[in-house]
C-alpha cells in the first residue's frame, strides 16, 4: 500500500484536528440515527470506517478535489442518497457500461457511489468485495475514458481518505502530470 502522507492519523477525530477546516458554520456531522435510517432504507450496511468518519466530518470536500457524500437532511451539498439517485437516474451507469464494455455491467449494477470529484470522477463501493471487518472494495471510475478502466484501491475508507483524498500521488498516477492536494476539509 501507498504510505500515509505526512503521518496523517486514521482516527477521524485526530484527522479532523490536523486538517484546515473551512466553512465551519456549515459543519454538520452525520448522526447515528441518520446513518441507520440510510442503511435500513437501502438494505445496505455502511462500512464501519466510513460511518465513523461521517459522524465526525459530515459531508464536504477533502483536499480541494474529492467530495465525500454523507446521508444528510439538507437539500444542498454532497448527500449520499442524491449521489446514488444521480448515478441511476441520469444513466451514468449506462454510460460507464458503454465505455467499459458489457463485461463490467454486473459490477456497475451493484456498486454504490460515495464520492466524486469536481472533474466528474466517481468513487464507488463494491459490496460483493466485503472484508471480515465489514469494509467494501473501493474503486475509482475516472471520468476521462480515453483508456477505459476501473481502478481498484486496497484498504478501508479511512485509508482511502488518507491515501487518495489527501495524497496527490494517487491522482498523479491516475491522470499523469502534476497534481496537488490541500490538507483541508471544506464543510458543505
C-alpha positions in Angstrom: 0.0 0.0 0.0 0.9 3.6 -0.5 2.5 5.2 2.6 0.3 7.6 4.6 1.2 11.1 3.6 2.8 13.3 6.3 1.8 10.8 9.1 -1.9 11.6 8.9 -3.9 9.7 11.5 -6.6 7.1 10.7 -8.8 8.2 13.6 -11.4 10.6 12.3 -11.3 12.9 15.3 -7.5 13.2 15.2 -7.6 13.8 11.5 -10.2 16.5 11.8 -8.0 18.2 14.4 -5.0 18.1 11.9 -6.7 19.5 8.8 -7.5 23.1 8.0 -11.3 23.3 8.3 -13.2 25.8 6.1 -16.8 26.9 6.3 -17.2 25.6 9.8 -20.6 27.2 10.1 -21.9 24.5 7.7 -20.2 21.7 9.6 -22.9 19.1 10.2 -21.7 15.6 11.1 -24.0 12.7 10.3 -25.9 11.4 13.3 -26.0 7.7 14.2 -29.8 7.9 13.6 -29.4 9.3 10.0 -26.8 6.6 9.1 -29.0 3.9 10.5 -32.0 5.2 8.6 -30.0 5.2 5.4 -28.9 1.6 6.0 -32.4 0.5 6.7 -33.8 2.3 3.6 -31.1 0.9 1.3 -30.7 -2.5 2.9 -27.0 -1.8 2.9 -24.7 -1.6 5.9 -22.3 1.3 5.6 -18.6 0.4 6.1 -17.6 1.0 9.7 -14.7 3.3 8.9 -17.0 5.4 6.7 -19.6 5.6 9.4 -17.0 6.7 12.0 -15.7 9.3 9.6 -19.2 10.6 8.7 -20.1 11.1 12.4 -17.1 13.4 12.8 -16.8 15.2 9.4 -20.2 15.1 7.7 -20.4 16.0 4.0 -17.7 18.0 2.4 -14.7 18.3 0.1 -11.3 16.9 1.0 -8.0 18.0 -0.3 -9.6 20.5 -2.7 -10.8 17.8 -5.1 -12.8 14.9 -3.6 -16.4 15.4 -2.4 -17.4 12.9 0.2 -21.2 12.3 0.3 -22.9 11.6 3.6 -26.6 11.0 4.3 -28.0 14.4 5.4 -31.3 16.1 5.9 -30.1 19.0 3.7 -31.4 19.8 0.2 -27.9 21.0 -0.9 -24.4 19.8 -0.6 -22.9 16.3 -1.0 -25.6 13.8 0.0 -25.2 10.0 -0.3 -28.8 9.4 -1.3 -28.8 12.1 -4.0 -25.5 10.8 -5.4 -26.9 7.3 -5.7 -30.1 8.7 -7.4 -28.0 10.7 -9.8 -25.9 7.6 -10.6 -29.1 5.8 -11.5 -31.4 8.4 -13.0 -29.1 10.1 -15.5 -27.9 6.8 -16.9 -24.5 7.3 -15.5 -24.2 3.6 -15.0 -25.2 3.0 -18.6 -22.6 5.5 -19.8 -19.9 3.6 -17.9 -21.1 0.3 -19.2 -20.9 1.7 -22.7 -17.3 2.9 -22.0 -16.1 -0.1 -20.1 -17.8 -2.8 -22.0 -20.6 -5.3 -21.2 -18.2 -7.4 -19.1 -18.4 -4.7 -16.4 -22.2 -4.5 -16.4 -22.8 -6.7 -13.3 -20.0 -4.8 -11.5 -21.6 -1.4 -12.4 -25.1 -2.5 -11.4 -24.0 -3.5 -7.9 -21.6 -0.7 -7.0 -22.6 2.2 -4.7 -21.1 5.7 -5.3 -19.9 7.5 -2.2 -17.7 10.2 -3.5 -17.0 12.2 -6.6 -14.6 14.9 -7.9 -15.1 18.3 -9.5 -13.7 16.6 -12.6 -16.5 14.1 -12.8 -14.7 11.0 -11.4 -16.6 8.7 -9.2 -15.5 6.5 -6.3 -17.7 3.5 -5.5 -18.0 0.7 -3.1 -18.4 -2.9 -4.3 -20.5 -4.8 -1.7 -19.5 -8.1 -3.3 -16.0 -7.5 -2.1 -16.5 -7.3 1.7 -13.8 -7.8 4.3 -14.3 -9.6 7.7 -14.4 -6.1 9.3 -17.4 -5.0 7.1 -15.4 -2.8 4.7 -16.1 -2.9 1.0 -13.9 -2.8 -2.1 -13.3 0.7 -3.3 -12.9 1.6 -6.9 -12.3 4.8 -9.0 -14.3 5.3 -12.2 -12.3 8.0 -13.9 -14.2 10.5 -16.0 -11.5 10.6 -18.6 -12.2 7.4 -20.5 -9.5 7.7 -23.2 -8.3 4.4 -21.6 -11.5 2.8 -20.2 -10.7 1.4 -16.8 -11.8 0.7 -13.3 -9.1 1.5 -10.7 -9.1 -0.7 -7.7 -8.0 0.7 -4.3 -7.0 -1.6 -1.5 -7.8 -0.6 2.0 -10.6 0.8 4.2 -12.5 4.1 3.8 -10.1 5.6 6.3 -7.2 4.5 4.1 -9.0 6.0 1.1 -9.2 9.4 2.8 -5.5 9.4 3.7 -4.1 7.8 0.7 -6.3 9.1 -2.1 -8.1 12.3 -1.0 -5.2 13.8 0.9 -2.3 12.3 -1.2 -1.5 13.7 -4.6 0.4 10.6 -5.7 -2.8 8.7 -6.4 -4.1 11.3 -8.8 -0.7 11.8 -10.4 -0.7 8.0 -11.2 -4.4 8.1 -12.4 -4.2 11.2 -14.6 -0.5 11.7 -15.1 1.2 15.0 -14.7 1.4 17.4 -11.7 -1.4 17.3 -9.1 -1.6 18.9 -5.7 -3.9 18.4 -2.8 -4.5 20.6 0.2 -4.6 19.3 3.8 -8.1 20.8 4.3 -11.7 19.9 4.6 -14.4 22.3 3.3 -17.7 21.7 5.1 -20.6 21.8 2.6 
